[in-house]
Amino acid sequence: MSDGKEKAVASPCVSVCALDNDDMCTGCYRTLKEIGDWSEMDNVRKREVIVLANKRCRNRYGDLG
């Protein structure tokens, strides 16, 4: 039975934790601040961060799909 609580958005971490010169993870494309704040974010903010991270990845590598 559901208690009505939404399941937490999963972290986009891919266990390739290395920061570039801009303090952005080269694995998940979140900033150091976004990674540090992740556990305190609500699901809306987590989804926004994932969208931003995907844009950062596309900016670096182009559209792979």
C-alpha positions as CSV (number, residue, x, y, z in Angstrom):
1,M,0.0,0.0,0.0
2,S,1.3,3.4,-0.9
3,D,1.7,6.2,1.7
4,G,1.3,8.8,-1.1
5,K,5.0,9.9,-0.8
6,E,6.8,10.3,-4.1
7,K,9.9,8.1,-4.6
8,A,13.1,10.1,-4.5
9,V,14.7,10.9,-7.9
10,A,17.8,8.7,-8.3
11,S,21.3,10.3,-8.4
12,P,22.8,10.5,-11.9
13,C,26.1,9.4,-10.5
14,V,27.9,6.9,-12.7
15,S,30.9,6.3,-10.3
16,V,33.3,8.2,-12.5
17,C,34.0,10.9,-10.0
18,A,36.5,13.4,-11.3
19,L,36.2,17.2,-11.4
20,D,37.3,19.3,-14.3
21,N,38.8,22.8,-14.0
22,D,35.3,24.2,-13.7
23,D,34.4,21.9,-10.7
24,M,32.1,19.9,-12.9
25,C,32.1,16.1,-12.6
26,T,33.2,14.5,-15.9
27,G,31.0,11.5,-15.1
28,C,27.6,12.9,-14.4
29,Y,28.1,16.6,-15.4
30,R,26.8,18.0,-12.1
31,T,28.7,20.8,-10.5
32,L,30.5,20.2,-7.2
33,K,27.8,22.3,-5.5
34,E,25.0,20.3,-7.1
35,I,26.6,17.1,-6.0
36,G,27.0,18.4,-2.4
37,D,23.4,19.7,-2.3
38,W,21.8,16.6,-3.9
39,S,20.6,15.0,-0.7
40,E,18.9,18.2,0.4
41,M,17.1,18.9,-2.9
42,D,13.5,18.1,-3.5
43,N,12.5,16.0,-6.6
44,V,11.7,19.1,-8.7
45,R,15.1,20.5,-8.2
46,K,16.8,17.2,-8.8
47,R,15.0,16.9,-12.1
48,E,16.2,20.4,-13.0
49,V,19.8,19.5,-12.2
50,I,19.6,16.4,-14.3
51,V,18.3,18.5,-17.3
52,L,21.2,20.9,-16.7
53,A,23.7,18.1,-16.5
54,N,22.4,16.6,-19.7
55,K,22.8,20.0,-21.5
56,R,26.4,20.3,-20.2
57,C,27.2,16.9,-21.6
58,R,25.7,17.8,-25.0
59,N,27.6,21.1,-25.0
60,R,30.8,19.2,-24.5
61,Y,30.2,16.2,-26.8
62,G,27.4,17.2,-29.1
63,D,24.1,15.3,-29.5
64,L,25.0,11.6,-29.4
65,G,21.6,10.3,-30.1
